[in-house]
Amino acid sequence: MSKNSSKITPSTQALPKLQKFLADSGICSRRAGEELIKEGQVSVNGETATLGIRVNPERDVIKVGQKRIQSKFSKPLIFMVNKPKGFTCSNDDPHAERLIFELLEARHRNNRLFCAGRLDRDSEGLVILTNDGNLAHKLTHPSQQVRKKYQVEINEPLEYEDMRSMLAGIEDEGEFLQLDEIRAKSGNPVGSTKLEITMGHGKKREIRRCFQRFRYKVKKLRRVAIGGIRLGKLPLGTYRDLKDSEIDLLFPKQIS
């Protein structure tokens, strides 16, 4: 059995796919890496590579043409940020006054990071930034059902019929919008203006659109949790690394 076609075990499953390694090494985009592999321009340990194989950057000799690609593989960067209002969750937006990446220290701005679940410019709270594309995809894909909690303040007391409609789901601009849970610290959310919203999905500005549909104005929207990670006492406008032990807390536990 060749080295390129060795059986995938749990230990090798954790290794990066070749096209991801090429992208992480700064050689090209992941899609361009796939094309290089298909064209037979990439070799692993002297053998022509096949698409989808996993590599050990610390051990394998990986070449594009005759050039060896030295490993730049390192532990992924995963930050939790307390985003203030006025910052846009984008790498590049000519219409944005300020981008969330401006909150990072200079040493982190040179890394290619993604927003794993955005907040609109007028909202604040917890955002995950990472250079791990797989993690970002998992956090944002609807199938993962990563639950997010928001503190929402509206301009007038919530009425029962409006709450029932938002929980059942509404149509807005051709999209189905729905809030999973509506609670209040005071107990019954009906008659309250300060609410806690929980959602396992999220379309663009979904919470704001739901309330606007029923004449409410959202005065404040703050995301306080993603999965089991809570914003806690992280100061507004600052960020910190997520610990290894915290990564799994982002995702719901699978019931066997």
C-alpha positions in Angstrom: 0.0 0.0 0.0 1.5 3.4 -1.0 2.0 6.2 1.5 -0.6 8.3 -0.3 -3.3 5.7 0.1 -2.6 4.6 3.7 -5.7 3.8 5.7 -7.2 6.7 7.6 -7.2 6.1 11.4 -8.5 8.3 14.2 -5.0 9.7 14.6 -4.6 10.5 10.9 -8.1 11.9 10.8 -6.9 14.9 12.9 -4.2 15.7 10.3 -4.9 18.4 7.6 -5.9 17.5 4.1 -3.2 18.3 1.6 -5.0 21.2 0.0 -5.6 22.8 3.4 -1.9 22.4 4.2 -1.0 24.2 1.0 -3.4 27.0 1.8 -2.2 27.3 5.4 1.4 27.5 4.1 0.5 30.5 2.0 1.2 28.8 -1.3 -2.2 29.4 -2.7 -5.9 29.2 -1.9 -7.5 25.9 -1.0 -9.3 25.7 -4.4 -6.1 26.5 -6.3 -4.4 23.8 -4.2 -7.0 21.3 -5.3 -6.3 22.1 -8.9 -2.5 21.7 -8.5 -3.1 18.3 -6.9 -5.5 17.2 -9.8 -2.9 18.4 -12.3 -0.3 16.1 -10.7 2.0 19.0 -9.6 2.1 18.0 -6.0 4.1 15.1 -4.5 4.2 13.7 -1.0 7.2 11.6 0.0 8.2 11.3 -3.6 4.9 10.1 -4.9 2.3 12.0 -6.9 -0.4 13.2 -4.5 -4.1 12.5 -4.9 -6.9 14.8 -3.9 -8.1 14.4 -0.3 -5.1 12.7 1.3 -4.0 13.9 4.7 -0.5 14.8 5.5 1.7 15.2 8.5 3.4 18.6 8.1 6.1 17.7 10.6 7.2 14.4 8.9 6.1 14.3 5.2 8.1 15.8 2.4 5.7 17.8 0.4 6.6 19.4 -2.9 5.0 21.6 -5.6 6.9 20.9 -8.7 10.5 20.7 -7.5 10.0 23.1 -4.6 9.7 21.7 -1.1 7.0 23.3 1.0 8.3 23.8 4.5 5.8 23.4 7.2 4.3 26.5 8.6 1.7 24.4 10.3 1.0 25.6 13.8 -1.8 25.6 16.4 -4.9 27.4 14.9 -5.7 30.9 16.2 -9.1 31.0 17.9 -10.1 34.3 19.6 -13.3 35.3 21.4 -14.0 39.0 20.9 -16.3 41.4 22.7 -17.3 43.5 19.6 -18.5 47.0 20.3 -21.2 48.8 18.1 -19.9 50.4 15.0 -17.5 47.6 14.0 -18.3 45.6 10.9 -17.6 41.8 10.9 -15.7 41.7 7.6 -12.1 41.4 6.3 -12.7 44.0 3.6 -15.7 46.3 3.3 -15.2 49.7 1.5 -18.4 51.0 3.1 -17.5 50.1 6.7 -16.1 52.8 9.0 -14.3 50.3 11.2 -13.6 46.5 10.9 -13.6 44.1 13.8 -10.0 43.1 12.9 -8.9 46.5 13.9 -9.5 45.4 17.5 -6.7 42.9 17.3 -3.1 43.6 18.2 -0.7 44.3 15.3 0.9 40.8 15.6 -2.4 39.1 14.9 -3.6 41.3 12.0 -1.3 39.7 9.5 -3.0 36.3 10.0 -5.8 35.4 7.6 -8.7 35.2 10.1 -12.4 34.5 9.6 -15.5 35.7 11.5 -17.2 32.4 12.6 -20.7 33.9 12.8 -21.2 37.6 12.3 -22.9 40.4 14.2 -24.3 43.4 12.4 -22.6 46.8 12.8 -25.2 48.0 15.3 -24.9 44.9 17.6 -22.3 44.1 20.1 -21.0 41.0 22.0 -19.4 37.7 21.4 -17.7 36.9 18.0 -15.3 34.1 17.3 -12.4 34.9 15.0 -10.2 32.1 13.7 -7.8 31.0 11.0 -9.2 27.5 11.2 -11.6 27.3 8.2 -13.1 24.0 9.3 -14.0 25.4 12.7 -15.5 28.5 11.1 -17.6 26.3 8.8 -18.8 24.1 11.6 -19.8 27.1 13.8 -21.9 28.6 11.0 -23.4 25.6 9.3 -27.1 25.1 10.3 -26.7 21.3 10.7 -24.5 21.9 13.8 -27.3 23.7 15.6 -24.8 25.8 17.7 -27.1 27.7 20.1 -26.4 31.4 20.6 -27.9 33.6 23.3 -28.6 37.3 22.9 -29.7 40.1 25.3 -32.2 42.2 23.5 -33.9 45.5 24.6 -36.9 46.7 22.7 -38.7 50.1 22.9 -42.1 48.9 24.2 -43.4 45.9 26.2 -43.6 42.6 24.3 -47.2 41.4 23.5 -48.2 37.8 23.8 -49.5 37.4 20.2 -46.4 38.9 18.7 -44.2 36.6 20.8 -46.2 33.6 19.7 -45.9 34.5 16.1 -42.1 35.0 16.3 -41.7 31.6 18.0 -43.9 29.9 15.3 -42.0 31.7 12.5 -42.8 34.4 10.0 -42.2 35.1 6.3 -40.1 38.2 5.6 -38.8 39.2 2.2 -39.1 35.6 1.0 -37.3 34.1 4.0 -38.6 32.1 6.9 -37.5 33.7 10.2 -38.0 32.2 13.6 -36.8 32.7 17.2 -36.3 29.5 19.2 -36.7 30.9 22.7 -37.8 34.2 24.2 -37.2 34.6 27.9 -36.9 37.4 30.5 -34.9 37.7 33.7 -38.1 39.1 35.3 -39.9 35.8 34.5 -42.6 36.1 31.9 -41.3 37.9 28.7 -44.8 39.2 27.9 -44.9 42.8 29.1 -41.1 43.0 29.3 -38.7 45.2 27.2 -35.5 43.3 28.3 -35.4 39.9 26.8 -33.0 36.9 26.3 -33.2 35.3 22.8 -31.8 31.8 22.0 -31.3 30.6 18.5 -29.7 27.5 16.9 -29.4 29.2 13.5 -29.2 32.7 12.2 -30.1 34.5 9.0 -28.9 38.0 8.4 -30.3 40.4 11.0 -32.9 37.8 11.9 -33.7 39.0 15.4 -34.0 42.6 14.3 -36.2 41.7 11.4 -38.5 39.6 13.5 -39.1 42.4 16.0 -39.4 45.1 13.3 -42.1 43.1 11.6 -44.2 43.7 14.7 -43.4 47.4 15.0 -40.8 47.0 17.8 -37.5 48.9 17.7 -34.5 47.0 18.9 -32.6 49.5 21.1 -29.8 47.1 22.1 -28.7 43.7 20.9 -25.8 41.9 22.5 -24.7 38.3 22.0 -23.6 36.8 25.3 -23.0 33.1 24.5 -22.1 30.7 21.7 -22.7 27.1 22.7 -21.2 26.7 26.1 -18.9 29.7 25.8 -20.1 32.8 27.6 -18.9 36.4 27.1 -18.5 36.7 30.9 -16.5 39.7 32.1 -14.4 40.2 28.9 -14.3 44.0 28.5 -16.0 45.6 25.5 -13.5 46.0 22.6 -11.1 43.4 23.8 -10.4 39.7 23.0 -8.6 36.6 24.3 -7.5 33.2 23.1 -9.9 30.3 23.5 -8.3 27.5 25.5 -8.1 24.0 24.1 -10.5 22.9 26.8 -13.1 25.5 25.6 -13.2 24.6 21.9 -15.6 21.6 22.4 -17.9 23.8 24.5 -18.8 25.6 21.4 -20.7 22.6 20.0 -23.6 20.7 21.4 -22.8 17.3 22.8 -23.8 14.4 20.7 -26.2 12.0 22.4 -25.2 8.4 21.6 
